[in-house]
């Protein structure tokens, strides 16, 4: 789809030229001026009516969920590989999307920005907050090297892997969570409704109760009389945790402390390092230099302690300090094996390859650890529930058996 561009340029003799030329996109118009040995001063697309109707929401930043973002990336990769110009690809994607869907509105906003003379990376940044800095940075590098189809394909692979990892973690953890809630609910029902019915029977028997029965009866009384206070305490504790979690001074301390927690800390580090290496590897492979790539990667890391570590790595590189040397200062975040592999990759010029290998190792480790934890956690929870229920039943049966023995 060709468009008309208004240009202002200067030739080799210093003469000023202006006019209108036809080209598929802005970069092609600039190349045409260069072929004429003219230096472009200003190139902008001539505004004209288009068959693509822009809604009022096109000027606003619209959010895309992970599924729609993956669909957008996949569609762009396929259309660009088929030979579509980028504006035609966005137009086609918008026209084939459902009416008033977020994806259609985002395509409208991107196309509008492209027709105003902005680059694709600038259009993505201004159209939706869903296009994170690493996404925009990678598209920008694709524009610079002139290989957008490959960049979109790499982005699609990356987003698919991240979505698969997230789905795997959710699938592994959902059963233990449901089982835990079932255990807690069952015990609450027994203490709140079942035990009180037996208390009247025990009082009628008029005998001294076994120690374990006295403990269960006391727990039942406490649970029934202080149920509201218990629920209120949990609610207040949860609210306080949310407040402290979002506090600027407390949040970094919590993130630092979370990395030291047993079991949770190592898993969190593996997930974060897998994301760090995968993102940085894709960005450097796409042609982005290491410092801008680190800036983009820093934006998708949620742990503030690790964010600060990446920031210091970037500052170290600007001062001429190798990346692995700064990493050694943060053993809580970056394991020795990872640092050594990156040091070798840096020396041999295969840093991108090393980053991909590390990412693959940590993603596989995370899946294996979570699967092992789930395999162990499920029987432990079942046994724990059985033990607790067994103790409660025994505390109820012992007085009844004693009474039966006395009657006999």
GISULKA-V813281 format. One record per residue. N is the residue number from 1. RES is the residue in one small letter. OMEGA is omega in whole degrees, -180 to 180 (* if undefined). Layout:
N_RES_OMEGA + N_RES_OMEGA
//
This chain:
1_x_-179 + 2_x_178 + 3_x_180 + 4_x_-177 + 5_x_174 + 6_x_-177 + 7_x_170 + 8_x_-175 + 9_x_179 + 10_x_179 + 11_x_-176 + 12_x_-179 + 13_x_178 + 14_x_179 + 15_x_-178 + 16_x_179 + 17_x_173 + 18_x_-178 + 19_x_-178 + 20_x_175 + 21_x_-179 + 22_x_-179 + 23_x_179 + 24_x_180 + 25_x_-173 + 26_x_-179 + 27_x_178 + 28_x_178 + 29_x_179 + 30_x_179 + 31_x_178 + 32_x_178 + 33_x_178 + 34_x_178 + 35_x_176 + 36_x_-179 + 37_x_175 + 38_x_179 + 39_x_-179 + 40_x_174 + 41_x_179 + 42_x_176 + 43_x_178 + 44_x_-177 + 45_x_178 + 46_x_-177 + 47_x_177 + 48_x_-178 + 49_x_178 + 50_x_-179 + 51_x_-178 + 52_x_-175 + 53_x_-179 + 54_x_178 + 55_x_-179 + 56_x_-178 + 57_x_-178 + 58_x_-180 + 59_x_-180 + 60_x_176 + 61_x_-177 + 62_x_179 + 63_x_174 + 64_x_175 + 65_x_-173 + 66_x_-179 + 67_x_180 + 68_x_178 + 69_x_178 + 70_x_179 + 71_x_179 + 72_x_-178 + 73_x_180 + 74_x_-179 + 75_x_179 + 76_x_179 + 77_x_-178 + 78_x_-178 + 79_x_180 + 80_x_177 + 81_x_178 + 82_x_176 + 83_x_178 + 84_x_167 + 85_x_-173 + 86_x_180 + 87_x_178 + 88_x_179 + 89_x_179 + 90_x_179 + 91_x_180 + 92_x_180 + 93_x_179 + 94_x_-178 + 95_x_-180 + 96_x_178 + 97_x_180 + 98_x_-179 + 99_x_179 + 100_x_176 + 101_x_179 + 102_x_-179 + 103_x_179 + 104_x_-180 + 105_x_177 + 106_x_178 + 107_x_177 + 108_x_-178 + 109_x_179 + 110_x_-179 + 111_x_179 + 112_x_179 + 113_x_178 + 114_x_-180 + 115_x_176 + 116_x_175 + 117_x_179 + 118_x_175 + 119_x_-179 + 120_x_-179 + 121_x_177 + 122_x_-180 + 123_x_178 + 124_x_-178 + 125_x_-176 + 126_x_-173 + 127_x_-176 + 128_x_177 + 129_x_-180 + 130_x_178 + 131_x_-176 + 132_x_-179 + 133_x_-180 + 134_x_179 + 135_x_-180 + 136_x_-180 + 137_x_-180 + 138_x_177 + 139_x_178 + 140_x_178 + 141_x_176 + 142_x_176 + 143_x_-177 + 144_x_-180 + 145_x_177 + 146_x_-179 + 147_x_-179 + 148_x_179 + 149_x_180 + 150_x_-178 + 151_x_178 + 152_x_179 + 153_x_179 + 154_x_177 + 155_x_179 + 156_x_178 + 157_x_-179 + 158_x_-179 + 159_x_178 + 160_x_179 + 161_x_179 + 162_x_179 + 163_x_179 + 164_x_179 + 165_x_179 + 166_x_180 + 167_x_179 + 168_x_180 + 169_x_179 + 170_x_180 + 171_x_-179 + 172_x_-173 + 173_x_-172 + 174_x_-179 + 175_x_177 + 176_x_180 + 177_x_179 + 178_x_-180 + 179_x_179 + 180_x_178 + 181_x_178 + 182_x_178 + 183_x_-178 + 184_x_180 + 185_x_-179 + 186_x_180 + 187_x_179 + 188_x_179 + 189_x_-180 + 190_x_-179 + 191_x_-175 + 192_x_-173 + 193_x_-175 + 194_x_-177 + 195_x_-180 + 196_x_179 + 197_x_179 + 198_x_-179 + 199_x_179 + 200_x_178 + 201_x_179 + 202_x_179 + 203_x_178 + 204_x_180 + 205_x_177 + 206_x_178 + 207_x_-180 + 208_x_-176 + 209_x_175 + 210_x_-177 + 211_x_-177 + 212_x_178 + 213_x_179 + 214_x_-180 + 215_x_-179 + 216_x_179 + 217_x_178 + 218_x_178 + 219_x_178 + 220_x_178 + 221_x_179 + 222_x_-178 + 223_x_-178 + 224_x_-176 + 225_x_-175 + 226_x_-179 + 227_x_-180 + 228_x_179 + 229_x_-180 + 230_x_179 + 231_x_179 + 232_x_180 + 233_x_178 + 234_x_-180 + 235_x_180 + 236_x_179 + 237_x_179 + 238_x_179 + 239_x_179 + 240_x_179 + 241_x_179 + 242_x_180 + 243_x_-180 + 244_x_-179 + 245_x_-179 + 246_x_177 + 247_x_-174 + 248_x_-179 + 249_x_-176 + 250_x_-175 + 251_x_178 + 252_x_179 + 253_x_178 + 254_x_180 + 255_x_177 + 256_x_-180 + 257_x_-178 + 258_x_179 + 259_x_-179 + 260_x_-178 + 261_x_177 + 262_x_179 + 263_x_-178 + 264_x_-178 + 265_x_180 + 266_x_179 + 267_x_180 + 268_x_180 + 269_x_-180 + 270_x_179 + 271_x_-178 + 272_x_-179 + 273_x_175 + 274_x_179 + 275_x_179 + 276_x_-177 + 277_x_-179 + 278_x_-179 + 279_x_-179 + 280_x_179 + 281_x_180 + 282_x_-179 + 283_x_-180 + 284_x_177 + 285_x_180 + 286_x_176 + 287_x_180 + 288_x_178 + 289_x_-168 + 290_x_-176 + 291_x_174 + 292_x_178 + 293_x_177 + 294_x_178 + 295_x_178 + 296_x_-180 + 297_x_-180 + 298_x_-176 + 299_x_-176 + 300_x_176 + 301_x_-175 + 302_x_-178 + 303_x_-175 + 304_x_179 + 305_x_178 + 306_x_175 + 307_x_-180 + 308_x_178 + 309_x_179 + 310_x_177 + 311_x_180 + 312_x_175 + 313_x_180 + 314_x_179 + 315_x_178 + 316_x_178 + 317_x_179 + 318_x_178 + 319_x_178 + 320_x_179 + 321_x_-179 + 322_x_-176 + 323_x_-176 + 324_x_178 + 325_x_176 + 326_x_179 + 327_x_-179 + 328_x_180 + 329_x_-178 + 330_x_-179 + 331_x_179 + 332_x_-177 + 333_x_-173 + 334_x_179 + 335_x_-178 + 336_x_-179 + 337_x_179 + 338_x_-180 + 339_x_-180 + 340_x_179 + 341_x_179 + 342_x_178 + 343_x_178 + 344_x_179 + 345_x_179 + 346_x_-178 + 347_x_-177 + 348_x_180 + 349_x_180 + 350_x_-177 + 351_x_-180 + 352_x_179 + 353_x_179 + 354_x_179 + 355_x_179 + 356_x_-180 + 357_x_-180 + 358_x_179 + 359_x_180 + 360_x_-180 + 361_x_-176 + 362_x_177 + 363_x_178 + 364_x_178 + 365_x_-179 + 366_x_179 + 367_x_-178 + 368_x_-179 + 369_x_-180 + 370_x_178 + 371_x_179 + 372_x_179 + 373_x_180 + 374_x_180 + 375_x_180 + 376_x_-174 + 377_x_-177 + 378_x_178 + 379_x_178 + 380_x_179 + 381_x_-180 + 382_x_179 + 383_x_180 + 384_x_179 + 385_x_178 + 386_x_180 + 387_x_-179 + 388_x_179 + 389_x_178 + 390_x_179 + 391_x_179 + 392_x_179 + 393_x_179 + 394_x_180 + 395_x_178 + 396_x_-176 + 397_x_-177 + 398_x_178 + 399_x_180 + 400_x_178 + 401_x_178 + 402_x_180 + 403_x_179 + 404_x_179 + 405_x_180 + 406_x_179 + 407_x_179 + 408_x_*
//
